[in-house]
């Protein structure tokens, strides 16, 4: 995750985040609501104090993730199922979320070997049998995980949902019968 990305589970953690972000002189921030898809739970705020003004006292708004706004990066979706891997860059210049469901576009992306190794390390560490990973690739090559899910969107994928689900089922069967090797 990008530096100063925080999971906020309760009001005290949001207050602690205010101190950390203020000390780092961070302006605009993004929050990500749990269980929302297609960018619907991603919100842009001018400052972390604005987040507290709107969400601080409402218990039903927790948990969420907060992070500094990052503007210039490649947004790359990576799908890994066993040995199968594909990646595509997502772009939506009219929407900071970069989501495809709101008019964005995509193009095939060739992962560098180190980027693929990074992704495989992440899913191994998470102990996921397969994953949809959203990467932020910074201009200096630094990689951050933006999001990871077992069943993310596939708009832009070379596979249709039926084929992807078949591959996922086969991977689960492999792990159940042979182990992770």
Buried (B, 14 or more C-beta within 10 A) or exposed (E): BBEBBBBBEEBEBBEEBBEEBEEEEBEBBBBBBEEEEEBEBBBEBEBBBEBBEEBEEEEEBBEBBBBBBBEEBBBBBBBBBEEBEBBBBBEBEEBBBBBBBEEBEBEEBEBEEEBBEBBBEBBEEEEBBBBBBBBBBBEEEEBBBBBBEEEBBBBBBEBEEEEBEEBBEEBEEBBEEEEEE
